[in-house]
Amino acid sequence: MQTAAETARDALAPAKLAKALDDMYAREGEEFIAWENYNASNTELEARREAYAEAEAELPDVEEAYYTAQYNLDFANSRDEWEAASAAFA
């Protein structure tokens, strides 16, 4: 014959199992979301690195154009030259 404690423990076993399975499924869902976020972040990182490399490749030409325009602005000899040089910054 079972004691009251054994009967209660046996009655709780299915509930504990169900709770454990619910917790496991919840954790698996969280793990899946974290994995998807990780993959999306890696994809975004690669896209940003490519954009950065493109911008870095253009930088020397842009700097040269800027310094040329600044030089022309600094050493303009007339109002017309100054206005033409300042148009490069507009």
Buried (B, 14 or more C-beta within 10 A) or exposed (E): EEEEEEEEEEEEEEEEEEEEEEEEEEEEEEEEEEEEEEEEEEEEEEEEEEEEEEEEEEEEEEEEEEEEBEEBBEEBEEEEEBEEBEEEEE
